Amino acid sequence: LCGRKHWIAHVLRPKGFLVLDKGACRALVDGGKSLLPSGILEVHGEFGVGASIHCRNEQGKVLAAGLSNYASPDLEKIKGRNSAKIEEILGYKDSDEAIHRDNLVLIHDVMPDVRAGDTDQ
């Protein structure tokens, strides 16, 4: 891991977490994509823009750590919605992504046995 991603994965303490649908889990783990609001099912915790948060699958397994582009109250409003609707919903749009892939570290990069499809905890 490069220095920045090591810092995100190991140094920062998460302020909250997101529960993602299966499609978002696949996009992150298998596709190396950014996290879009449309793939977020639940928002947990109170955090601001730039906060460290974890991404979990529906079974609760942590898949990734990243820096949020939106504060938790705004993510709550745009979760499950298309990125094209962000400005309409919030009155502003800083980013199409909830977490950009440059600010996202897959936990399986650190622990190779963790995969999005795993159902055990």
N, C-alpha and C positions, 0 to 999 in steps of 0.2 A: 504494500500500500504506500502511496506517496504521502508526504508529510501532512497535507491538508486532510486527506481521507483518514489517515491514522488518528488525527486530532478529533475528527467527527466521531469515529467509531470507538475510540478508547479514552479520550480525555474529557469530552463534554458529557455532562449528565443530562439525560433526557428530561424535558419539562412536561411531556405528555406523550400520547401515542395515537395513531390512527389505525382503524381496522379497515382492511381493504378487501374488495371483492376478488374473485378468482382471476378475472381478466387482468386486473391491475397487478396482482401478485405475479402472474406470468410475464407481463410486460416488464416488470422490474427485474425479476430473477433471470428469465430466459432471454429477454430482449435488450436489457441494459437501458431501458427507457426512463424518462422523467415520470414523476407521478402526477397525473391529472386529477382534478377534483372529481371527475365522473366516476373514478374508481374507489372513492372513499365512502365507506358505509357508516362509520362512527368516528367521532372526535372526542378524545378524553384528555382532560387536564386543561389548565389555563396557561397559555404561552403567547408570546409576542412574535413579531416578524423576526426571522433570523434565529429563533430558538431551535435547540436540538430536540428532535422528536423521533420516536421509533415507529416503524410500520409493521403491523402484525397481520397475519392471515386470520380467517374467521375462527380458527381453532386456538388462536392466541399465541402462536409461535412468532417470535420476532424475526423478521426477514431483512430489515434494513434500518439504518439510522441516517437521519438527514437534517438539513436546515430548512425550516418552513419559510415559504415566501409570503404567508399570510398568518395573521394572529388567529388564535383558536375561535373567537366569536365569528370571524369572517369565514373561516373554513367550515364552521357549523352551517352557515347560510348557503355555501356553494357546494357542499358535499353532494355527490351523486349527480351533479349538474354538468352540462357541457361547458367547456371553457369559453365559448362564444357568448354565454349568458352572464359571465362574471361581472362585467361592467353594468349591465342592466340590474343585476341583483344588488351589488355593493355600491354602485355609483362611481366606482373607479376600477381599474385593472392594472396591477403592477406586472403581472405575469400570467401566462396561460397555465403554468405548472404550479401545483401545490408545493412540490419539491423538485428542483431542477436536478438532472442526473449528475451534473458537476458537483453538487452538494449532497450527494446520496452515496452511501456505502452499503453494499450488500453484506449481510452478516456471513453469508456463505463464502465471501472472500476471505474471511478470517477462520471460519469453521466450515470446511468443505462438505460435511455431511448434511447441512441444513439446506433444504430445497422447498420451494413454494408448495409443492404437492403433498408434502408430509402432513399426516393427520395426527401423529402422536406428538406429545408435548415433552 
